[in-house]
Amino acid sequence: MTLPQSVATAQTIPAKDSVVTTDAAAAPVAPKQAESKWYDKISLRGYVQFRYNRLLETNPSFKTEYDKSVGEGGGFLIRRARLVFSGNVHDRVYLYIQPDLASTPSGSSSLHFVQLRDAYFDLSLDKEKEFRLRVGQSKIPYGFENLQSSQNRLTQDRNDALNSALPNERDLGVMFYWAPAHIRKRFSELANSRLKGSGDYGVFGLGIYNGQTANRAEANNSQHVVARVTYPFALKNGQIIEPSLQAYTGTYTVTADQLSSTAIKGGDFKDQRVAASLVMYPQPFGFQAEYNVGEGPEFDPATNTIQTKDLHGGYAQAMYLVSIGKHHLVPFVKAQFYEGGKKTETDARFSKVYETEIGVEWQPLPNFELATQYTISDRTNRDGKALNNRQNGQMLRIQAQFNF
């Protein structure tokens, strides 16, 4: 039977948009992979801390520099609202930017200003990433608790003794870090909400930075130099103990905006310290202790001047990790002492601190923590406005933290 010409044509000639394959075994052509962009490698995380400090307070006149909501007139406070943008934009380049959306400028009654905390990149000098240069504004490697994230720290505020060296813990500079690959992995494993690690700042760190602290312009012609050595030893029973030694030296300038009156002179002052740290991670019992000595600018009430004087102080903290199902509880007790100047405060004020904190942190969910602590504090401050301001106070402090 012979088909009509029109039908034969329709069966043998393919449609205009169809694909003709002459070889039945030929593989289909894979679509071209889109080129990866650097911004595809950036991740976003963060946390928010919400506080109330006035339960069971014994002295409404008791005030602190580290938390503006303590004492008379204080109320609820968003202490931190951090966003972290980070990622490997290249196999050897790591980017880290962290703004805080809830900063409170010193001396201001206004809240929740945006302020830059970190903005740096790590340049790996080898394929294993054991040798790194960190360039930008970042934490200065001085003190374990200074390096520990507020997201992991048990107590609501850092100790005065070491934090007075670096309020806000950061500055502009260039750091060199070295650590073997297996120790970098250990640092990463320790930096979680239960073990309370400080993060990866190398086994050895060496750096140069401005010295006027974070978000303040350099005010003299010399930079600070810092060095740190630490090592997390793993014991046979699984416990990890990390001892550290760190030191810095430089010149700090007490600038005109820090002075309470024109009668008090600022200027350049020697600023140097050395500190020792010992940390035993909570598995389940944990312990932290740090102590530093040095010299720096300090207000002298007898002469109404700022002078270079000795300083010293530290803290000790014990904690215990209890896990009940998916709930994690960490009761803790911390005692601190500090005597010396606070270089970034008004007139580099003299400060003498005795403080004890007893509390517990409860984490029922990975994205939520509730911390309560009872604080017993005795603080004496001396500057050009108050030659002998001593305050005693006790209070129950509560903080809710949301992680995302």
C-alpha positions as a LaTeX table, in Angstrom:
\begin{tabular}{lrrr}
\hline
Residue & $x$ (\AA) & $y$ (\AA) & $z$ (\AA) \\
\hline
Met1 & 0.00 & 0.00 & 0.00 \\
Thr2 & 1.34 & 3.36 & $-1.00$ \\
Leu3 & 0.81 & 6.29 & 1.36 \\
Pro4 & $-0.22$ & 9.63 & 0.05 \\
Gln5 & 2.66 & 12.02 & $-0.49$ \\
Ser6 & 1.39 & 14.43 & 2.17 \\
Val7 & 1.22 & 11.74 & 4.86 \\
Ala8 & 4.64 & 10.37 & 4.06 \\
Thr9 & 6.12 & 13.83 & 4.35 \\
Ala10 & 4.54 & 14.38 & 7.79 \\
Gln11 & 5.97 & 11.12 & 9.15 \\
Thr12 & 9.52 & 11.47 & 7.89 \\
Ile13 & 10.28 & 15.16 & 8.28 \\
Pro14 & 10.87 & 16.23 & 11.95 \\
Ala15 & 9.12 & 19.20 & 13.45 \\
Lys16 & 11.00 & 22.46 & 13.31 \\
Asp17 & 11.83 & 22.58 & 17.08 \\
Ser18 & 12.47 & 18.89 & 17.68 \\
Val19 & 15.92 & 17.40 & 18.31 \\
Val20 & 17.23 & 14.80 & 15.89 \\
Thr21 & 19.77 & 12.28 & 17.16 \\
Thr22 & 21.48 & 10.20 & 14.52 \\
Asp23 & 23.46 & 8.17 & 17.12 \\
Ala24 & 21.21 & 6.46 & 19.69 \\
Ala25 & 24.19 & 6.02 & 22.09 \\
Ala26 & 25.16 & 9.72 & 22.17 \\
Ala27 & 24.90 & 11.34 & 25.66 \\
Pro28 & 22.89 & 14.53 & 26.15 \\
Val29 & 24.89 & 17.77 & 26.43 \\
Ala30 & 25.18 & 18.85 & 30.10 \\
Pro31 & 24.09 & 22.40 & 30.83 \\
Lys32 & 26.94 & 24.81 & 31.47 \\
Gln33 & 27.63 & 25.38 & 35.17 \\
Ala34 & 27.08 & 28.94 & 36.33 \\
Glu35 & 30.25 & 30.56 & 37.60 \\
Ser36 & 30.28 & 30.87 & 41.41 \\
Lys37 & 30.30 & 34.45 & 42.67 \\
Trp38 & 32.05 & 35.58 & 45.86 \\
Tyr39 & 28.78 & 36.75 & 47.43 \\
Asp40 & 27.32 & 33.25 & 47.10 \\
Lys41 & 29.87 & 32.15 & 49.71 \\
Ile42 & 28.88 & 34.68 & 52.41 \\
Ser43 & 26.85 & 33.37 & 55.36 \\
Leu44 & 24.80 & 35.38 & 57.87 \\
Arg45 & 24.35 & 34.61 & 61.57 \\
Gly46 & 23.97 & 36.61 & 64.76 \\
Tyr47 & 22.45 & 36.99 & 68.21 \\
Val48 & 20.46 & 39.42 & 70.38 \\
Gln49 & 20.78 & 39.93 & 74.15 \\
Phe50 & 17.89 & 41.41 & 76.16 \\
Arg51 & 18.47 & 42.39 & 79.82 \\
Tyr52 & 16.88 & 43.53 & 83.04 \\
Asn53 & 19.16 & 44.31 & 86.01 \\
Arg54 & 17.04 & 45.79 & 88.79 \\
Leu55 & 15.58 & 42.82 & 90.64 \\
Leu56 & 16.54 & 42.63 & 94.35 \\
Glu57 & 18.82 & 45.67 & 94.02 \\
Thr58 & 20.10 & 47.08 & 97.30 \\
Asn59 & 21.48 & 50.43 & 96.08 \\
Pro60 & 19.69 & 52.32 & 93.27 \\
Ser61 & 22.63 & 54.78 & 93.17 \\
Phe62 & 25.02 & 52.02 & 92.15 \\
Lys63 & 26.10 & 52.63 & 88.53 \\
Thr64 & 28.57 & 50.99 & 86.14 \\
Glu65 & 30.27 & 51.95 & 82.91 \\
Tyr66 & 29.73 & 48.54 & 81.32 \\
Asp67 & 25.90 & 48.50 & 81.51 \\
Lys68 & 23.92 & 51.77 & 81.38 \\
Ser69 & 20.71 & 50.10 & 82.59 \\
Val70 & 22.11 & 49.28 & 86.05 \\
Gly71 & 20.72 & 51.41 & 88.91 \\
Glu72 & 18.29 & 54.32 & 89.18 \\
Gly73 & 16.48 & 55.11 & 85.94 \\
Gly74 & 17.51 & 51.81 & 84.37 \\
Gly75 & 15.04 & 49.51 & 82.69 \\
Phe76 & 14.95 & 46.93 & 79.95 \\
Leu77 & 17.93 & 47.03 & 77.61 \\
Ile78 & 18.97 & 45.45 & 74.34 \\
Arg79 & 22.61 & 44.93 & 75.27 \\
Arg80 & 23.73 & 43.54 & 71.93 \\
Ala81 & 22.20 & 42.96 & 68.51 \\
Arg82 & 24.93 & 41.51 & 66.34 \\
Leu83 & 25.00 & 40.41 & 62.72 \\
Val84 & 27.95 & 38.45 & 61.37 \\
Phe85 & 28.71 & 38.29 & 57.65 \\
Ser86 & 31.49 & 35.80 & 56.97 \\
Gly87 & 32.80 & 33.38 & 54.38 \\
Asn88 & 35.70 & 32.18 & 52.25 \\
Val89 & 35.57 & 34.49 & 49.25 \\
His90 & 38.65 & 32.70 & 47.93 \\
Asp91 & 40.40 & 29.49 & 48.92 \\
Arg92 & 42.91 & 31.60 & 50.86 \\
Val93 & 40.85 & 34.67 & 51.75 \\
Tyr94 & 38.32 & 34.66 & 54.60 \\
Leu95 & 36.06 & 37.68 & 55.20 \\
Tyr96 & 34.45 & 38.66 & 58.53 \\
Ile97 & 32.28 & 41.74 & 59.15 \\
Gln98 & 30.27 & 42.27 & 62.34 \\
Pro99 & 28.19 & 45.39 & 63.09 \\
Asp100 & 26.33 & 45.90 & 66.36 \\
Leu101 & 22.86 & 47.41 & 65.95 \\
Ala102 & 22.46 & 48.23 & 69.66 \\
Ser103 & 25.55 & 50.18 & 70.75 \\
Thr104 & 25.28 & 52.97 & 73.33 \\
Pro105 & 27.80 & 55.82 & 72.98 \\
Ser106 & 29.60 & 56.81 & 76.18 \\
Gly107 & 27.83 & 59.65 & 77.97 \\
Ser108 & 24.74 & 59.41 & 75.77 \\
Ser109 & 21.17 & 58.79 & 76.94 \\
Ser110 & 20.24 & 57.56 & 73.46 \\
Leu111 & 20.28 & 53.85 & 72.68 \\
His112 & 20.74 & 51.47 & 69.77 \\
Phe113 & 23.28 & 53.14 & 67.52 \\
Val114 & 24.91 & 51.08 & 64.77 \\
Gln115 & 28.62 & 50.59 & 65.39 \\
Leu116 & 31.26 & 48.55 & 63.60 \\
Arg117 & 32.78 & 45.79 & 65.74 \\
Asp118 & 34.79 & 43.69 & 63.30 \\
Ala119 & 35.85 & 44.23 & 59.70 \\
Tyr120 & 38.81 & 42.12 & 58.65 \\
Phe121 & 40.04 & 39.47 & 56.27 \\
Asp122 & 42.34 & 36.51 & 56.88 \\
Leu123 & 44.94 & 35.83 & 54.21 \\
Ser124 & 46.23 & 32.25 & 54.41 \\
Leu125 & 49.91 & 32.00 & 53.54 \\
Asp126 & 49.87 & 28.24 & 52.85 \\
Lys127 & 47.45 & 25.65 & 51.47 \\
Glu128 & 46.83 & 24.09 & 54.89 \\
Lys129 & 45.92 & 27.55 & 56.29 \\
Glu130 & 48.21 & 27.13 & 59.29 \\
Phe131 & 49.85 & 30.52 & 58.74 \\
Arg132 & 47.54 & 33.54 & 58.47 \\
Leu133 & 47.62 & 37.31 & 58.33 \\
Arg134 & 44.57 & 39.12 & 59.73 \\
Val135 & 44.13 & 42.68 & 58.45 \\
Gly136 & 41.54 & 45.20 & 59.66 \\
Gln137 & 39.61 & 45.82 & 62.87 \\
Ser138 & 39.55 & 42.68 & 64.98 \\
Lys139 & 40.01 & 41.39 & 68.50 \\
Ile140 & 43.49 & 41.88 & 69.91 \\
Pro141 & 44.96 & 38.60 & 71.25 \\
Tyr142 & 45.22 & 39.58 & 74.91 \\
Gly143 & 43.31 & 37.49 & 77.46 \\
Phe144 & 41.05 & 34.47 & 77.07 \\
Glu145 & 37.83 & 36.17 & 78.21 \\
Asn146 & 38.53 & 39.17 & 75.98 \\
Leu147 & 38.69 & 36.82 & 72.98 \\
Gln148 & 35.69 & 34.77 & 74.08 \\
Ser149 & 32.49 & 35.83 & 72.32 \\
Ser150 & 29.77 & 37.44 & 74.44 \\
Gln151 & 27.52 & 34.85 & 72.82 \\
Asn152 & 29.43 & 32.11 & 74.71 \\
Arg153 & 30.51 & 33.89 & 77.90 \\
Leu154 & 28.71 & 32.86 & 81.12 \\
Thr155 & 28.85 & 36.14 & 83.04 \\
Gln156 & 27.01 & 39.10 & 81.55 \\
Asp157 & 30.13 & 41.28 & 81.41 \\
Arg158 & 33.86 & 40.75 & 81.13 \\
Asn159 & 36.23 & 41.18 & 84.05 \\
Asp160 & 37.58 & 44.70 & 84.70 \\
Ala161 & 41.19 & 43.61 & 85.16 \\
Leu162 & 41.98 & 42.45 & 81.62 \\
Asn163 & 39.18 & 44.22 & 79.78 \\
Ser164 & 40.45 & 47.61 & 80.97 \\
Ala165 & 43.41 & 46.95 & 78.67 \\
Leu166 & 41.11 & 46.70 & 75.63 \\
Pro167 & 37.56 & 47.96 & 76.14 \\
Asn168 & 35.52 & 46.57 & 73.21 \\
Glu169 & 38.41 & 44.10 & 72.84 \\
Arg170 & 39.28 & 45.36 & 69.35 \\
Asp171 & 41.51 & 47.74 & 67.43 \\
Leu172 & 42.84 & 48.41 & 63.93 \\
Gly173 & 45.96 & 46.53 & 62.96 \\
Val174 & 47.67 & 43.55 & 61.37 \\
Met175 & 47.94 & 40.20 & 63.20 \\
Phe176 & 49.93 & 37.08 & 62.37 \\
Tyr177 & 48.53 & 33.74 & 63.61 \\
Trp178 & 49.97 & 30.24 & 63.45 \\
Ala179 & 48.47 & 26.93 & 64.54 \\
Pro180 & 48.78 & 23.34 & 63.24 \\
Ala181 & 45.73 & 22.15 & 61.30 \\
His182 & 44.64 & 19.64 & 64.00 \\
Ile183 & 44.79 & 22.33 & 66.69 \\
Arg184 & 42.78 & 24.72 & 64.51 \\
Lys185 & 40.14 & 21.99 & 64.35 \\
Arg186 & 40.26 & 21.66 & 68.15 \\
Phe187 & 39.80 & 25.43 & 68.60 \\
Ser188 & 36.75 & 25.24 & 66.32 \\
Glu189 & 35.23 & 22.36 & 68.31 \\
Leu190 & 35.75 & 24.21 & 71.61 \\
Ala191 & 34.10 & 27.42 & 70.40 \\
Asn192 & 30.53 & 26.32 & 71.04 \\
Ser193 & 27.83 & 27.32 & 73.51 \\
Arg194 & 28.52 & 24.44 & 75.91 \\
Leu195 & 32.33 & 24.34 & 76.07 \\
Lys196 & 32.62 & 28.16 & 76.00 \\
Gly197 & 35.79 & 28.37 & 73.90 \\
Ser198 & 37.42 & 31.59 & 72.72 \\
Gly199 & 37.80 & 30.70 & 69.04 \\
Asp200 & 40.85 & 30.32 & 66.83 \\
Tyr201 & 43.49 & 32.98 & 67.52 \\
Gly202 & 46.38 & 30.65 & 66.83 \\
Val203 & 48.81 & 28.82 & 69.05 \\
Phe204 & 51.06 & 31.80 & 68.47 \\
Gly205 & 49.93 & 35.32 & 67.69 \\
Leu206 & 51.92 & 38.46 & 67.00 \\
Gly207 & 50.51 & 41.80 & 65.95 \\
Ile208 & 50.78 & 45.55 & 65.64 \\
Tyr209 & 47.79 & 47.85 & 66.21 \\
Asn210 & 46.91 & 51.51 & 66.86 \\
Gly211 & 46.40 & 51.26 & 70.62 \\
Gln212 & 43.55 & 53.77 & 71.12 \\
Thr213 & 40.98 & 50.88 & 71.10 \\
Ala214 & 38.13 & 50.17 & 68.67 \\
Asn215 & 36.51 & 52.93 & 66.60 \\
Arg216 & 38.92 & 55.59 & 67.88 \\
Ala217 & 41.48 & 57.28 & 65.66 \\
Glu218 & 45.17 & 56.88 & 66.39 \\
Ala219 & 46.41 & 59.82 & 68.48 \\
Asn220 & 50.20 & 59.42 & 68.48 \\
Asn221 & 53.04 & 58.34 & 66.21 \\
Ser222 & 53.66 & 54.87 & 67.64 \\
Gln223 & 51.71 & 51.63 & 67.49 \\
His224 & 51.18 & 48.95 & 70.11 \\
Val225 & 52.78 & 45.50 & 69.76 \\
Val226 & 51.10 & 42.37 & 71.17 \\
Ala227 & 52.14 & 38.71 & 71.43 \\
Arg228 & 50.33 & 35.62 & 72.72 \\
Val229 & 51.14 & 31.92 & 73.15 \\
Thr230 & 48.45 & 29.35 & 74.01 \\
Tyr231 & 47.90 & 25.59 & 73.64 \\
Pro232 & 44.81 & 23.42 & 74.32 \\
Phe233 & 46.18 & 20.15 & 75.77 \\
Ala234 & 43.88 & 17.13 & 75.39 \\
Leu235 & 44.13 & 14.71 & 78.34 \\
Lys236 & 43.44 & 10.97 & 78.13 \\
Asn237 & 40.14 & 11.35 & 80.00 \\
Gly238 & 38.87 & 13.77 & 77.35 \\
Gln239 & 39.40 & 16.90 & 79.41 \\
Ile240 & 41.09 & 19.85 & 77.70 \\
Ile241 & 43.28 & 22.36 & 79.56 \\
Glu242 & 44.54 & 25.53 & 77.90 \\
Pro243 & 47.27 & 27.71 & 79.47 \\
Ser244 & 48.20 & 31.04 & 77.85 \\
Leu245 & 50.72 & 33.85 & 78.17 \\
Gln246 & 50.21 & 37.24 & 76.53 \\
Ala247 & 51.70 & 40.73 & 76.66 \\
Tyr248 & 51.55 & 44.09 & 74.90 \\
Thr249 & 53.41 & 47.39 & 74.99 \\
Gly250 & 52.83 & 50.82 & 73.51 \\
Thr251 & 51.88 & 54.45 & 74.11 \\
Tyr252 & 48.33 & 55.51 & 74.94 \\
Thr253 & 47.20 & 59.11 & 74.46 \\
Val254 & 44.65 & 60.52 & 76.89 \\
Thr255 & 42.84 & 62.87 & 74.51 \\
Ala256 & 41.08 & 66.15 & 75.28 \\
Asp257 & 37.61 & 64.64 & 74.99 \\
Gln258 & 38.42 & 62.35 & 77.93 \\
Leu259 & 39.23 & 65.20 & 80.34 \\
Ser260 & 36.71 & 66.49 & 82.87 \\
Ser261 & 38.29 & 69.99 & 82.96 \\
Thr262 & 41.05 & 72.05 & 81.37 \\
Ala263 & 42.94 & 71.94 & 84.67 \\
Ile264 & 43.77 & 68.29 & 84.03 \\
Lys265 & 46.36 & 67.57 & 81.36 \\
Gly266 & 46.24 & 64.62 & 79.00 \\
Gly267 & 49.03 & 63.48 & 76.70 \\
Asp268 & 51.07 & 60.36 & 76.01 \\
Phe269 & 51.54 & 57.65 & 78.63 \\
Lys270 & 53.31 & 54.30 & 78.76 \\
Asp271 & 50.81 & 51.46 & 78.36 \\
Gln272 & 52.07 & 47.91 & 78.86 \\
Arg273 & 50.86 & 44.69 & 80.48 \\
Val274 & 51.53 & 40.97 & 80.78 \\
Ala275 & 48.92 & 38.34 & 81.64 \\
Ala276 & 48.63 & 34.63 & 82.37 \\
Ser277 & 45.50 & 32.54 & 81.71 \\
Leu278 & 44.44 & 29.00 & 82.63 \\
Val279 & 41.27 & 27.39 & 81.29 \\
Met280 & 39.82 & 23.95 & 81.94 \\
Tyr281 & 36.79 & 23.44 & 79.70 \\
Pro282 & 33.54 & 22.29 & 81.39 \\
Gln283 & 33.44 & 18.51 & 80.83 \\
Pro284 & 31.54 & 18.57 & 83.14 \\
Phe285 & 33.57 & 20.65 & 85.65 \\
Gly286 & 35.32 & 23.73 & 84.29 \\
Phe287 & 37.60 & 26.46 & 85.58 \\
Gln288 & 38.94 & 29.80 & 84.32 \\
Ala289 & 41.51 & 32.12 & 85.90 \\
Glu290 & 43.42 & 35.10 & 84.53 \\
Tyr291 & 45.68 & 37.69 & 86.10 \\
Asn292 & 47.59 & 40.65 & 84.68 \\
Val293 & 50.08 & 43.25 & 85.87 \\
Gly294 & 51.42 & 46.34 & 84.17 \\
Glu295 & 51.39 & 50.11 & 84.09 \\
Gly296 & 49.35 & 52.77 & 82.37 \\
Pro297 & 47.73 & 56.20 & 82.76 \\
Glu298 & 45.83 & 56.73 & 86.01 \\
Phe299 & 44.21 & 59.75 & 87.69 \\
Asp300 & 45.97 & 60.84 & 90.90 \\
Pro301 & 43.53 & 62.69 & 93.23 \\
Ala302 & 46.34 & 64.06 & 95.44 \\
Thr303 & 47.83 & 66.12 & 92.59 \\
Asn304 & 44.78 & 66.33 & 90.28 \\
Thr305 & 46.92 & 64.98 & 87.43 \\
Ile306 & 47.17 & 61.88 & 85.27 \\
Gln307 & 50.31 & 59.84 & 85.84 \\
Thr308 & 51.76 & 56.51 & 84.71 \\
Lys309 & 51.13 & 54.06 & 87.55 \\
Asp310 & 51.17 & 50.35 & 88.31 \\
Leu311 & 48.03 & 48.25 & 87.95 \\
His312 & 47.09 & 44.66 & 88.71 \\
Gly313 & 44.12 & 42.33 & 88.97 \\
Gly314 & 42.34 & 39.26 & 87.70 \\
Tyr315 & 39.52 & 36.80 & 88.27 \\
Ala316 & 38.73 & 33.14 & 88.92 \\
Gln317 & 35.61 & 31.32 & 87.75 \\
Ala318 & 34.27 & 27.80 & 88.33 \\
Met319 & 31.41 & 26.23 & 86.36 \\
Tyr320 & 29.70 & 22.86 & 85.92 \\
Leu321 & 27.89 & 21.56 & 82.82 \\
Val322 & 24.70 & 19.58 & 83.43 \\
Ser323 & 22.81 & 18.08 & 80.47 \\
Ile324 & 19.25 & 16.79 & 80.96 \\
Gly325 & 17.95 & 15.54 & 77.65 \\
Lys326 & 18.31 & 18.46 & 75.25 \\
His327 & 18.49 & 20.98 & 78.11 \\
His328 & 21.91 & 22.30 & 79.18 \\
Leu329 & 22.47 & 24.01 & 82.54 \\
Val330 & 25.74 & 25.67 & 83.56 \\
Pro331 & 25.85 & 27.00 & 87.14 \\
Phe332 & 28.86 & 29.22 & 87.83 \\
Val333 & 30.58 & 31.43 & 90.39 \\
Lys334 & 33.10 & 34.16 & 89.56 \\
Ala335 & 35.18 & 36.49 & 91.76 \\
Gln336 & 37.24 & 39.38 & 90.41 \\
Phe337 & 39.59 & 42.08 & 91.67 \\
Tyr338 & 41.21 & 45.05 & 89.94 \\
Glu339 & 43.19 & 48.08 & 91.12 \\
Gly340 & 44.54 & 50.63 & 88.65 \\
Gly341 & 43.68 & 53.14 & 85.97 \\
Lys342 & 41.08 & 52.78 & 83.22 \\
Lys343 & 42.78 & 54.54 & 80.37 \\
Thr344 & 39.74 & 55.07 & 78.10 \\
Glu345 & 37.43 & 56.48 & 80.81 \\
Thr346 & 37.15 & 60.09 & 82.06 \\
Asp347 & 40.55 & 61.36 & 83.26 \\
Ala348 & 41.85 & 57.76 & 83.01 \\
Arg349 & 40.02 & 57.30 & 86.30 \\
Phe350 & 41.40 & 55.21 & 89.13 \\
Ser351 & 39.31 & 52.12 & 89.81 \\
Lys352 & 39.28 & 49.55 & 92.60 \\
Val353 & 36.88 & 46.64 & 92.12 \\
Tyr354 & 35.79 & 43.72 & 94.27 \\
Glu355 & 32.97 & 41.74 & 92.68 \\
Thr356 & 31.38 & 38.30 & 93.01 \\
Glu357 & 28.87 & 36.81 & 90.56 \\
Ile358 & 26.80 & 33.67 & 91.21 \\
Gly359 & 24.50 & 32.42 & 88.50 \\
Val360 & 23.25 & 29.79 & 86.09 \\
Glu361 & 22.81 & 29.64 & 82.33 \\
Trp362 & 19.97 & 27.55 & 80.90 \\
Gln363 & 19.85 & 26.54 & 77.24 \\
Pro364 & 16.64 & 24.61 & 76.43 \\
Leu365 & 17.04 & 25.23 & 72.68 \\
Pro366 & 20.04 & 25.91 & 70.45 \\
Asn367 & 18.46 & 29.25 & 69.55 \\
Phe368 & 17.62 & 30.44 & 73.08 \\
Glu369 & 19.50 & 30.91 & 76.36 \\
Leu370 & 18.40 & 32.39 & 79.68 \\
Ala371 & 21.05 & 33.51 & 82.16 \\
Thr372 & 20.50 & 34.78 & 85.71 \\
Gln373 & 23.23 & 36.00 & 88.02 \\
Tyr374 & 23.34 & 37.60 & 91.45 \\
Thr375 & 26.03 & 40.28 & 91.56 \\
Ile376 & 27.71 & 41.55 & 94.73 \\
Ser377 & 29.88 & 44.56 & 93.92 \\
Asp378 & 32.11 & 47.09 & 95.71 \\
Arg379 & 33.54 & 49.72 & 93.36 \\
Thr380 & 35.64 & 52.83 & 94.05 \\
Asn381 & 36.27 & 55.36 & 91.28 \\
Arg382 & 38.37 & 58.54 & 91.39 \\
Asp383 & 38.51 & 61.19 & 88.69 \\
Gly384 & 38.44 & 64.99 & 88.41 \\
Lys385 & 34.64 & 65.10 & 88.93 \\
Ala386 & 34.51 & 62.70 & 91.90 \\
Leu387 & 37.63 & 62.39 & 94.01 \\
Asn388 & 36.33 & 59.42 & 96.01 \\
Asn389 & 33.22 & 57.79 & 94.63 \\
Arg390 & 32.66 & 54.45 & 96.37 \\
Gln391 & 29.52 & 52.42 & 95.66 \\
Asn392 & 28.34 & 49.08 & 97.04 \\
Gly393 & 25.48 & 47.21 & 95.50 \\
Gln394 & 23.78 & 43.86 & 95.00 \\
Met395 & 21.30 & 42.91 & 92.30 \\
Leu396 & 19.79 & 40.02 & 90.38 \\
Arg397 & 20.48 & 40.33 & 86.65 \\
Ile398 & 18.56 & 38.46 & 83.94 \\
Gln399 & 19.50 & 38.11 & 80.29 \\
Ala400 & 17.68 & 36.38 & 77.44 \\
Gln401 & 19.75 & 35.56 & 74.39 \\
Phe402 & 18.43 & 34.63 & 70.95 \\
Asn403 & 20.82 & 32.93 & 68.52 \\
Phe404 & 20.22 & 32.66 & 64.80 \\
\hline
\end{tabular}
